[in-house]
Amino acid sequence: MGHRTASQKVVFTPDPGDRAALKRVVKRTKYPSVSAFVRAAVHEKLARLRDEQMVAAVERFCDAGAEDTDDLVAGQAFDA
């Protein structure tokens, strides 16, 4: 996830069933706390959303009539 910088607390209230599931997951996995698990889950979800946005942008670009540049677009979209 990269290096950690100054953090800001965020409070959320999970549904009762989710709260119990979180505690079970933390108990059975590498996560030292519910906070660590939630931090990783948020990071993962944000990465997935960025990927989905990139795919959608590439699809819009290709749909706009740029079929002859598909190879270039694919290279740019996934070259990080």
N, C-alpha and C positions, 0 to 999 in steps of 0.2 A: 504494500500500500504506500510505500514511500516513507519519508521521514515525517515525524510528527512535529507540529508547531503548536503555538499556544492554542488551547482549545476553548470552546464555548459550550456551556451546558445547554442541552435541549431536553425538555421534559415531554414525555408522551405517556399515554395511558392505554396499554394494550387491552384487548378484550380478555375476559377471564380465561377462556380456553387457550388463547395465544400466550398468556402469561405463564400458564402451566406448561405449555409446550416449550417455551423459551427456557424455563428452568430445567426441563428434562434434557434439552439439547445441550445446554451448558454443562450439565453433569456428565454427559456421555461423550463430549468432544474436547478438542484442544483449547476451546475458549475459556479463559480464566474467569469470565464474568458475563452477565447478561449485557452489560454495556459494550464489552469487546465484541460479542456476537452481533449486536445491533449495529455497531460501527462498521463491521465487515459487511453486513447485509446491505447497509445503505451504500457503501462504496461499490459493491457488486451491482446493485440496482442502477446506480448512476452510470456506471460503465456500460451496462446493457442499453440504457436509454440513449447514451451517446452513439453507440453502435447502430441502433435502430434509426436514429436521426441521420447518420451518415448514409446508410443504405437507402433511405427515402430520398435524400438529396441526390444521390447518384442515379436512382431510378427516374427522378424528375428531369435530371439533366439528359439522360438517355432518351426519355420520352419526348423531349423537346426537339428531337431531330439530330442528335449528335451521335448517331450510330457509328459513324466512321472513326470516332475517337474512343470507342469502348475500351480498347487495351490501355490507352493512356489514363482514362478515368479509373479503371480498376487498379492500376499501379499507384495512382495518387490516393485513392480512397483507403488503401490498406497498407500504405507505406508510412509507418509511424516512426 
